[in-house]
Amino acid sequence: MGVRVVVVDDHRLLAEALASALKLRGHRVLASAAPAAGAADLVVSRAPEVCLLGTALPAGPGVFDPVVRIKREKPQIAVVVLGPVPSPRGVAAAFAAGASGYVRHDERVEGLERAMAKARAGEVAAAPHLVQQAFAELLHPAAEPDDEGARLLQMLTGREVEVLVRVAEGENTRAIAAGMGIAPSTARTHVQRVLMKLDVGSRLEAAALAARTGLLDRAAGGPAPGE
């Protein structure tokens, strides 16, 4: 028995080609359209059993907002995402938004039909290894650069953050000591502690790490950590 389906993709030719293939195989295609950004209105109004949502950027911001709205307004509609070879984060984002499955763009149409049938039956429609990786990402998300900067900042005392900023500005030990009103030996100790906490071997590496993770921006823009 065919599935009532809506096909949406950012590339109109892909959406129409897939819709034609599904029609030839006995499925009832209610609509095919582009771009994917307008998917929610179309899918909610047509109320298919399954929505096939194509995307080229599964980990991009806001890509799965249409899925969230579809599931909020028509929770009975199963959404299967069609995308490129995915990262765990992209698949996790799809499932977190409410998608029932993820199928790669290079899958054969028979594989897509199996995914549609599973999604319509309320099952997860994705390869087992994709599901495992996705839920591992949901449970233990990888740190973003900003998150890494925040984590490093929390490891340093307020005085050590000041030392790191001065190191990044190219000050030597004597200049750091003079600027902070401390003895050169104390400044040297602070520098060594900063290098140890950041797990780097030199002042140059510390400055590079601080710049790459946004630590210096956070130190300048937010309250200093506690002593």
C-alpha atoms as an extended CHARMM CRD file, in Angstrom:
* protein
*
       227  EXT
         1         1  MET       CA              0.0000000000        0.0000000000        0.0000000000  PROA      1               0.0000000000
         2         2  GLY       CA              1.3730000000        3.4140000000       -0.9540000000  PROA      2               0.0000000000
         3         3  VAL       CA              2.2720000000        6.1500000000        1.4960000000  PROA      3               0.0000000000
         4         4  ARG       CA              0.7800000000        9.6310000000        1.4480000000  PROA      4               0.0000000000
         5         5  VAL       CA              3.8670000000       11.8130000000        1.2810000000  PROA      5               0.0000000000
         6         6  VAL       CA              5.0660000000       15.3820000000        0.8130000000  PROA      6               0.0000000000
         7         7  VAL       CA              8.5450000000       15.8990000000       -0.6260000000  PROA      7               0.0000000000
         8         8  VAL       CA             10.4460000000       19.1010000000        0.1470000000  PROA      8               0.0000000000
         9         9  ASP       CA             14.0190000000       19.9560000000       -0.8060000000  PROA      9               0.0000000000
        10        10  ASP       CA             16.0460000000       23.1220000000       -1.3010000000  PROA      10              0.0000000000
        11        11  HSD       CA             16.6790000000       21.9220000000       -4.8640000000  PROA      11              0.0000000000
        12        12  ARG       CA             13.4320000000       21.8660000000       -6.8270000000  PROA      12              0.0000000000
        13        13  LEU       CA             14.7460000000       19.3980000000       -9.4160000000  PROA      13              0.0000000000
        14        14  LEU       CA             15.6050000000       16.8910000000       -6.6870000000  PROA      14              0.0000000000
        15        15  ALA       CA             12.1990000000       17.2920000000       -5.0550000000  PROA      15              0.0000000000
        16        16  GLU       CA             10.3630000000       16.7990000000       -8.3670000000  PROA      16              0.0000000000
        17        17  ALA       CA             12.5490000000       13.8610000000       -9.4250000000  PROA      17              0.0000000000
        18        18  LEU       CA             12.0020000000       12.0650000000       -6.1290000000  PROA      18              0.0000000000
        19        19  ALA       CA              8.2800000000       12.7970000000       -6.2430000000  PROA      19              0.0000000000
        20        20  SER       CA              8.0780000000       11.2820000000       -9.7520000000  PROA      20              0.0000000000
        21        21  ALA       CA              9.9750000000        8.1760000000       -8.6750000000  PROA      21              0.0000000000
        22        22  LEU       CA              7.6860000000        7.6570000000       -5.6880000000  PROA      22              0.0000000000
        23        23  LYS       CA              4.5530000000        8.1170000000       -7.8200000000  PROA      23              0.0000000000
        24        24  LEU       CA              5.7720000000        5.4540000000      -10.2400000000  PROA      24              0.0000000000
        25        25  ARG       CA              6.1480000000        3.0840000000       -7.2760000000  PROA      25              0.0000000000
        26        26  GLY       CA              2.5630000000        3.5740000000       -6.1620000000  PROA      26              0.0000000000
        27        27  HSD       CA              2.8940000000        6.2620000000       -3.5010000000  PROA      27              0.0000000000
        28        28  ARG       CA              0.5340000000        9.2080000000       -3.3000000000  PROA      28              0.0000000000
        29        29  VAL       CA              2.6260000000       12.3700000000       -3.4880000000  PROA      29              0.0000000000
        30        30  LEU       CA              0.5010000000       15.2230000000       -2.1620000000  PROA      30              0.0000000000
        31        31  ALA       CA              3.0550000000       17.9020000000       -3.0330000000  PROA      31              0.0000000000
        32        32  SER       CA              6.6930000000       18.5060000000       -3.9200000000  PROA      32              0.0000000000
        33        33  ALA       CA              8.2580000000       21.8730000000       -3.3260000000  PROA      33              0.0000000000
        34        34  ALA       CA             11.3000000000       24.0200000000       -2.6340000000  PROA      34              0.0000000000
        35        35  PRO       CA             12.7760000000       25.5680000000       -0.6150000000  PROA      35              0.0000000000
        36        36  ALA       CA             12.7880000000       23.5010000000        2.5360000000  PROA      36              0.0000000000
        37        37  ALA       CA             12.4220000000       26.6830000000        4.6190000000  PROA      37              0.0000000000
        38        38  GLY       CA              8.7290000000       26.8120000000        3.6680000000  PROA      38              0.0000000000
        39        39  ALA       CA              8.1220000000       23.1640000000        4.4870000000  PROA      39              0.0000000000
        40        40  ALA       CA              6.1230000000       23.6410000000        7.6570000000  PROA      40              0.0000000000
        41        41  ASP       CA              3.1920000000       25.5480000000        6.0990000000  PROA      41              0.0000000000
        42        42  LEU       CA              2.9230000000       23.1250000000        3.2010000000  PROA      42              0.0000000000
        43        43  VAL       CA              3.1680000000       19.9630000000        5.2880000000  PROA      43              0.0000000000
        44        44  VAL       CA              0.7710000000       21.1390000000        7.9800000000  PROA      44              0.0000000000
        45        45  SER       CA             -1.8290000000       22.1050000000        5.3620000000  PROA      45              0.0000000000
        46        46  ARG       CA             -1.5430000000       18.8520000000        3.3490000000  PROA      46              0.0000000000
        47        47  ALA       CA             -1.2450000000       16.5430000000        6.3830000000  PROA      47              0.0000000000
        48        48  PRO       CA              0.6210000000       13.6230000000        4.7730000000  PROA      48              0.0000000000
        49        49  GLU       CA              1.5920000000       10.4540000000        6.5800000000  PROA      49              0.0000000000
        50        50  VAL       CA              5.2650000000       11.1390000000        5.8890000000  PROA      50              0.0000000000
        51        51  CYS       CA              7.2310000000       14.2610000000        5.0300000000  PROA      51              0.0000000000
        52        52  LEU       CA             10.5560000000       13.8140000000        3.2420000000  PROA      52              0.0000000000
        53        53  LEU       CA             12.6690000000       16.8500000000        4.0970000000  PROA      53              0.0000000000
        54        54  GLY       CA             15.8760000000       17.3190000000        2.0960000000  PROA      54              0.0000000000
        55        55  THR       CA             18.7220000000       19.4060000000        3.4640000000  PROA      55              0.0000000000
        56        56  ALA       CA             22.3160000000       20.0680000000        2.4750000000  PROA      56              0.0000000000
        57        57  LEU       CA             23.3160000000       21.3690000000        5.9250000000  PROA      57              0.0000000000
        58        58  PRO       CA             22.0450000000       19.0120000000        8.6320000000  PROA      58              0.0000000000
        59        59  ALA       CA             24.1340000000       20.6810000000       11.3250000000  PROA      59              0.0000000000
        60        60  GLY       CA             23.3030000000       24.2680000000       10.2930000000  PROA      60              0.0000000000
        61        61  PRO       CA             21.4190000000       26.6540000000       12.6010000000  PROA      61              0.0000000000
        62        62  GLY       CA             17.6430000000       26.5940000000       12.2030000000  PROA      62              0.0000000000
        63        63  VAL       CA             17.6450000000       23.8260000000        9.5840000000  PROA      63              0.0000000000
        64        64  PHE       CA             15.2110000000       21.7050000000       11.5460000000  PROA      64              0.0000000000
        65        65  ASP       CA             12.8980000000       24.4890000000       12.7560000000  PROA      65              0.0000000000
        66        66  PRO       CA             10.2510000000       23.2670000000       10.2490000000  PROA      66              0.0000000000
        67        67  VAL       CA             10.3970000000       19.8130000000       11.8550000000  PROA      67              0.0000000000
        68        68  VAL       CA              9.7780000000       21.3120000000       15.2880000000  PROA      68              0.0000000000
        69        69  ARG       CA              6.7110000000       23.1660000000       14.0290000000  PROA      69              0.0000000000
        70        70  ILE       CA              5.3410000000       20.1740000000       12.0960000000  PROA      70              0.0000000000
        71        71  LYS       CA              5.6120000000       17.9230000000       15.1350000000  PROA      71              0.0000000000
        72        72  ARG       CA              4.0660000000       20.5790000000       17.3640000000  PROA      72              0.0000000000
        73        73  GLU       CA              1.0450000000       21.1830000000       15.1170000000  PROA      73              0.0000000000
        74        74  LYS       CA              0.6810000000       17.7320000000       13.5050000000  PROA      74              0.0000000000
        75        75  PRO       CA              2.4780000000       15.2130000000       15.7270000000  PROA      75              0.0000000000
        76        76  GLN       CA              1.0520000000       12.2950000000       13.7440000000  PROA      76              0.0000000000
        77        77  ILE       CA              3.1360000000       13.2550000000       10.6860000000  PROA      77              0.0000000000
        78        78  ALA       CA              6.4340000000       11.3670000000       10.4790000000  PROA      78              0.0000000000
        79        79  VAL       CA              9.3650000000       13.4050000000        9.1840000000  PROA      79              0.0000000000
        80        80  VAL       CA             12.2720000000       11.6720000000        7.4600000000  PROA      80              0.0000000000
        81        81  VAL       CA             15.3030000000       13.8490000000        6.7640000000  PROA      81              0.0000000000
        82        82  LEU       CA             17.2490000000       13.3420000000        3.5350000000  PROA      82              0.0000000000
        83        83  GLY       CA             20.8030000000       14.6140000000        3.8070000000  PROA      83              0.0000000000
        84        84  PRO       CA             24.4610000000       14.1550000000        2.9620000000  PROA      84              0.0000000000
        85        85  VAL       CA             26.8730000000       11.8260000000        4.7290000000  PROA      85              0.0000000000
        86        86  PRO       CA             26.0610000000       13.0990000000        8.2070000000  PROA      86              0.0000000000
        87        87  SER       CA             28.0030000000       14.0550000000       11.2710000000  PROA      87              0.0000000000
        88        88  PRO       CA             26.6400000000       12.6680000000       14.5550000000  PROA      88              0.0000000000
        89        89  ARG       CA             25.7020000000       16.2300000000       15.4810000000  PROA      89              0.0000000000
        90        90  GLY       CA             23.5730000000       16.6310000000       12.3530000000  PROA      90              0.0000000000
        91        91  VAL       CA             21.6540000000       13.4080000000       12.9500000000  PROA      91              0.0000000000
        92        92  ALA       CA             21.2730000000       14.2430000000       16.6430000000  PROA      92              0.0000000000
        93        93  ALA       CA             19.8350000000       17.6450000000       15.7070000000  PROA      93              0.0000000000
        94        94  ALA       CA             17.3110000000       15.9780000000       13.4100000000  PROA      94              0.0000000000
        95        95  PHE       CA             16.1180000000       13.5600000000       16.0940000000  PROA      95              0.0000000000
        96        96  ALA       CA             16.1010000000       16.2740000000       18.7580000000  PROA      96              0.0000000000
        97        97  ALA       CA             13.7730000000       18.3330000000       16.5500000000  PROA      97              0.0000000000
        98        98  GLY       CA             11.3640000000       15.4020000000       16.2690000000  PROA      98              0.0000000000
        99        99  ALA       CA             12.3840000000       13.6440000000       13.0520000000  PROA      99              0.0000000000
       100       100  SER       CA             11.6240000000        9.9340000000       12.7940000000  PROA      100             0.0000000000
       101       101  GLY       CA             14.5580000000        9.1080000000       10.5470000000  PROA      101             0.0000000000
       102       102  TYR       CA             17.5860000000       10.1490000000        8.5410000000  PROA      102             0.0000000000
       103       103  VAL       CA             18.3670000000        8.7730000000        5.0840000000  PROA      103             0.0000000000
       104       104  ARG       CA             21.4340000000        9.6640000000        3.0510000000  PROA      104             0.0000000000
       105       105  HSD       CA             20.9400000000       11.3670000000       -0.3060000000  PROA      105             0.0000000000
       106       106  ASP       CA             22.7600000000        8.5290000000       -2.0490000000  PROA      106             0.0000000000
       107       107  GLU       CA             20.3880000000        5.8270000000       -0.7240000000  PROA      107             0.0000000000
       108       108  ARG       CA             18.4990000000        3.7570000000       -3.2940000000  PROA      108             0.0000000000
       109       109  VAL       CA             14.7800000000        4.4090000000       -3.6020000000  PROA      109             0.0000000000
       110       110  GLU       CA             14.0530000000        0.9680000000       -2.1030000000  PROA      110             0.0000000000
       111       111  GLY       CA             15.9250000000        2.0020000000        1.0320000000  PROA      111             0.0000000000
       112       112  LEU       CA             13.9620000000        5.2360000000        1.1830000000  PROA      112             0.0000000000
       113       113  GLU       CA             10.7020000000        3.2860000000        0.8970000000  PROA      113             0.0000000000
       114       114  ARG       CA             11.7250000000        1.0880000000        3.8160000000  PROA      114             0.0000000000
       115       115  ALA       CA             12.4900000000        4.2010000000        5.8610000000  PROA      115             0.0000000000
       116       116  MET       CA              9.0920000000        5.7030000000        4.9810000000  PROA      116             0.0000000000
       117       117  ALA       CA              7.3300000000        2.5140000000        6.0550000000  PROA      117             0.0000000000
       118       118  LYS       CA              9.1960000000        2.4160000000        9.3600000000  PROA      118             0.0000000000
       119       119  ALA       CA              8.5220000000        6.0840000000       10.0550000000  PROA      119             0.0000000000
       120       120  ARG       CA              4.8080000000        5.6660000000        9.2890000000  PROA      120             0.0000000000
       121       121  ALA       CA              4.7410000000        2.7240000000       11.7380000000  PROA      121             0.0000000000
       122       122  GLY       CA              6.2930000000        4.8520000000       14.4680000000  PROA      122             0.0000000000
       123       123  GLU       CA              9.7320000000        3.2460000000       14.2710000000  PROA      123             0.0000000000
       124       124  VAL       CA             13.1310000000        4.8990000000       13.9950000000  PROA      124             0.0000000000
       125       125  ALA       CA             14.0810000000        5.0220000000       10.3270000000  PROA      125             0.0000000000
       126       126  ALA       CA             17.8610000000        5.2290000000       10.2510000000  PROA      126             0.0000000000
       127       127  ALA       CA             20.8510000000        2.9250000000       10.0380000000  PROA      127             0.0000000000
       128       128  PRO       CA             21.6940000000        1.5350000000       13.5120000000  PROA      128             0.0000000000
       129       129  HSD       CA             25.1660000000        3.0910000000       13.5840000000  PROA      129             0.0000000000
       130       130  LEU       CA             23.6860000000        6.5360000000       12.8160000000  PROA      130             0.0000000000
       131       131  VAL       CA             21.2290000000        6.1420000000       15.6850000000  PROA      131             0.0000000000
       132       132  GLN       CA             23.9840000000        5.1090000000       18.1010000000  PROA      132             0.0000000000
       133       133  GLN       CA             26.2050000000        8.0270000000       17.1080000000  PROA      133             0.0000000000
       134       134  ALA       CA             23.3150000000       10.4910000000       17.2590000000  PROA      134             0.0000000000
       135       135  PHE       CA             22.2160000000        9.5280000000       20.7400000000  PROA      135             0.0000000000
       136       136  ALA       CA             25.8170000000        9.4930000000       21.9560000000  PROA      136             0.0000000000
       137       137  GLU       CA             26.0310000000       13.0900000000       20.7080000000  PROA      137             0.0000000000
       138       138  LEU       CA             22.7640000000       14.0010000000       22.4590000000  PROA      138             0.0000000000
       139       139  LEU       CA             23.9750000000       12.5310000000       25.7480000000  PROA      139             0.0000000000
       140       140  HSD       CA             27.5520000000       13.8210000000       25.4940000000  PROA      140             0.0000000000
       141       141  PRO       CA             27.6350000000       16.7730000000       23.0880000000  PROA      141             0.0000000000
       142       142  ALA       CA             31.0230000000       17.8350000000       21.7870000000  PROA      142             0.0000000000
       143       143  ALA       CA             32.1730000000       21.1970000000       23.0850000000  PROA      143             0.0000000000
       144       144  GLU       CA             31.8710000000       24.1500000000       20.7400000000  PROA      144             0.0000000000
       145       145  PRO       CA             34.8100000000       26.5750000000       20.6130000000  PROA      145             0.0000000000
       146       146  ASP       CA             32.9090000000       29.0280000000       22.8290000000  PROA      146             0.0000000000
       147       147  ASP       CA             32.1730000000       26.2620000000       25.3170000000  PROA      147             0.0000000000
       148       148  GLU       CA             35.8580000000       25.3710000000       25.3640000000  PROA      148             0.0000000000
       149       149  GLY       CA             36.7780000000       28.9610000000       26.0740000000  PROA      149             0.0000000000
       150       150  ALA       CA             34.3180000000       29.1100000000       28.9600000000  PROA      150             0.0000000000
       151       151  ARG       CA             35.6520000000       25.8500000000       30.3600000000  PROA      151             0.0000000000
       152       152  LEU       CA             39.2460000000       27.0600000000       30.2530000000  PROA      152             0.0000000000
       153       153  LEU       CA             38.2970000000       30.3980000000       31.8000000000  PROA      153             0.0000000000
       154       154  GLN       CA             36.7050000000       28.6270000000       34.7640000000  PROA      154             0.0000000000
       155       155  MET       CA             39.9960000000       26.8260000000       35.4170000000  PROA      155             0.0000000000
       156       156  LEU       CA             41.8690000000       30.0800000000       35.9890000000  PROA      156             0.0000000000
       157       157  THR       CA             41.7390000000       32.4800000000       38.9060000000  PROA      157             0.0000000000
       158       158  GLY       CA             41.1430000000       36.1560000000       38.2320000000  PROA      158             0.0000000000
       159       159  ARG       CA             44.8350000000       36.8940000000       38.6960000000  PROA      159             0.0000000000
       160       160  GLU       CA             45.8220000000       34.0890000000       36.3240000000  PROA      160             0.0000000000
       161       161  VAL       CA             43.4290000000       35.4550000000       33.6910000000  PROA      161             0.0000000000
       162       162  GLU       CA             45.1540000000       38.8280000000       33.9880000000  PROA      162             0.0000000000
       163       163  VAL       CA             48.5120000000       37.1150000000       33.5780000000  PROA      163             0.0000000000
       164       164  LEU       CA             47.2470000000       35.2790000000       30.4780000000  PROA      164             0.0000000000
       165       165  VAL       CA             45.9910000000       38.5230000000       28.9390000000  PROA      165             0.0000000000
       166       166  ARG       CA             49.3770000000       40.1400000000       29.5460000000  PROA      166             0.0000000000
       167       167  VAL       CA             51.1620000000       37.1030000000       28.0760000000  PROA      167             0.0000000000
       168       168  ALA       CA             48.9540000000       37.3360000000       24.9910000000  PROA      168             0.0000000000
       169       169  GLU       CA             49.9080000000       41.0050000000       24.7020000000  PROA      169             0.0000000000
       170       170  GLY       CA             53.5610000000       40.0010000000       24.5980000000  PROA      170             0.0000000000
       171       171  GLU       CA             54.6740000000       41.1640000000       28.0370000000  PROA      171             0.0000000000
       172       172  ASN       CA             57.6810000000       39.4370000000       29.5660000000  PROA      172             0.0000000000
       173       173  THR       CA             57.9140000000       38.3680000000       33.1960000000  PROA      173             0.0000000000
       174       174  ARG       CA             59.3720000000       41.6980000000       34.3900000000  PROA      174             0.0000000000
       175       175  ALA       CA             56.6310000000       43.6930000000       32.6120000000  PROA      175             0.0000000000
       176       176  ILE       CA             53.9300000000       41.4350000000       34.0160000000  PROA      176             0.0000000000
       177       177  ALA       CA             55.3370000000       41.8840000000       37.5290000000  PROA      177             0.0000000000
       178       178  ALA       CA             55.5480000000       45.6650000000       37.1750000000  PROA      178             0.0000000000
       179       179  GLY       CA             52.0540000000       45.9610000000       35.7110000000  PROA      179             0.0000000000
       180       180  MET       CA             50.4760000000       43.8330000000       38.4320000000  PROA      180             0.0000000000
       181       181  GLY       CA             52.5810000000       45.1950000000       41.3010000000  PROA      181             0.0000000000
       182       182  ILE       CA             54.0220000000       41.8010000000       42.2250000000  PROA      182             0.0000000000
       183       183  ALA       CA             57.4950000000       40.3290000000       42.4600000000  PROA      183             0.0000000000
       184       184  PRO       CA             59.0140000000       38.8330000000       39.2820000000  PROA      184             0.0000000000
       185       185  SER       CA             59.2310000000       35.4470000000       41.0190000000  PROA      185             0.0000000000
       186       186  THR       CA             55.5040000000       35.5890000000       41.7650000000  PROA      186             0.0000000000
       187       187  ALA       CA             54.7360000000       36.5780000000       38.1850000000  PROA      187             0.0000000000
       188       188  ARG       CA             56.8510000000       33.6670000000       36.9560000000  PROA      188             0.0000000000
       189       189  THR       CA             54.9140000000       31.2870000000       39.2190000000  PROA      189             0.0000000000
       190       190  HSD       CA             51.5880000000       32.5960000000       37.8960000000  PROA      190             0.0000000000
       191       191  VAL       CA             52.7610000000       32.1090000000       34.3100000000  PROA      191             0.0000000000
       192       192  GLN       CA             53.8040000000       28.5210000000       35.0190000000  PROA      192             0.0000000000
       193       193  ARG       CA             50.4470000000       27.7880000000       36.6280000000  PROA      193             0.0000000000
       194       194  VAL       CA             48.6210000000       29.1920000000       33.6030000000  PROA      194             0.0000000000
       195       195  LEU       CA             50.6790000000       27.0380000000       31.2440000000  PROA      195             0.0000000000
       196       196  MET       CA             50.0420000000       23.9720000000       33.4020000000  PROA      196             0.0000000000
       197       197  LYS       CA             46.2790000000       24.5530000000       33.6450000000  PROA      197             0.0000000000
       198       198  LEU       CA             45.9760000000       25.1520000000       29.9010000000  PROA      198             0.0000000000
       199       199  ASP       CA             48.1860000000       22.1010000000       29.2340000000  PROA      199             0.0000000000
       200       200  VAL       CA             50.5240000000       23.9650000000       26.9020000000  PROA      200             0.0000000000
       201       201  GLY       CA             54.3180000000       24.1210000000       26.7790000000  PROA      201             0.0000000000
       202       202  SER       CA             54.9910000000       27.7780000000       26.0220000000  PROA      202             0.0000000000
       203       203  ARG       CA             53.6410000000       31.2990000000       26.3370000000  PROA      203             0.0000000000
       204       204  LEU       CA             53.0960000000       31.4070000000       22.5770000000  PROA      204             0.0000000000
       205       205  GLU       CA             50.9430000000       28.2610000000       22.7200000000  PROA      205             0.0000000000
       206       206  ALA       CA             48.9630000000       29.7170000000       25.6290000000  PROA      206             0.0000000000
       207       207  ALA       CA             48.2840000000       32.9170000000       23.6930000000  PROA      207             0.0000000000
       208       208  ALA       CA             47.2730000000       30.9710000000       20.5710000000  PROA      208             0.0000000000
       209       209  LEU       CA             44.9140000000       28.7160000000       22.5320000000  PROA      209             0.0000000000
       210       210  ALA       CA             43.3280000000       31.6700000000       24.2810000000  PROA      210             0.0000000000
       211       211  ALA       CA             42.7220000000       33.4350000000       20.9810000000  PROA      211             0.0000000000
       212       212  ARG       CA             41.3960000000       30.3280000000       19.1880000000  PROA      212             0.0000000000
       213       213  THR       CA             38.8540000000       29.4390000000       21.8820000000  PROA      213             0.0000000000
       214       214  GLY       CA             37.6540000000       32.9860000000       22.4800000000  PROA      214             0.0000000000
       215       215  LEU       CA             38.9970000000       32.9130000000       26.0270000000  PROA      215             0.0000000000
       216       216  LEU       CA             40.4910000000       36.3980000000       25.7600000000  PROA      216             0.0000000000
       217       217  ASP       CA             37.2000000000       37.8630000000       24.5030000000  PROA      217             0.0000000000
       218       218  ARG       CA             35.3410000000       36.2170000000       27.3720000000  PROA      218             0.0000000000
       219       219  ALA       CA             37.9040000000       37.4750000000       29.8750000000  PROA      219             0.0000000000
       220       220  ALA       CA             37.5100000000       41.0200000000       28.5500000000  PROA      220             0.0000000000
       221       221  GLY       CA             33.7290000000       40.9530000000       28.2880000000  PROA      221             0.0000000000
       222       222  GLY       CA             32.6200000000       39.0890000000       31.3920000000  PROA      222             0.0000000000
       223       223  PRO       CA             33.1750000000       39.0340000000       35.1390000000  PROA      223             0.0000000000
       224       224  ALA       CA             36.5090000000       37.6820000000       36.2950000000  PROA      224             0.0000000000
       225       225  PRO       CA             36.5550000000       34.1960000000       37.7970000000  PROA      225             0.0000000000
       226       226  GLY       CA             36.9960000000       33.8880000000       41.5090000000  PROA      226             0.0000000000
       227       227  GLU       CA             40.3870000000       33.7830000000       43.1800000000  PROA      227             0.0000000000
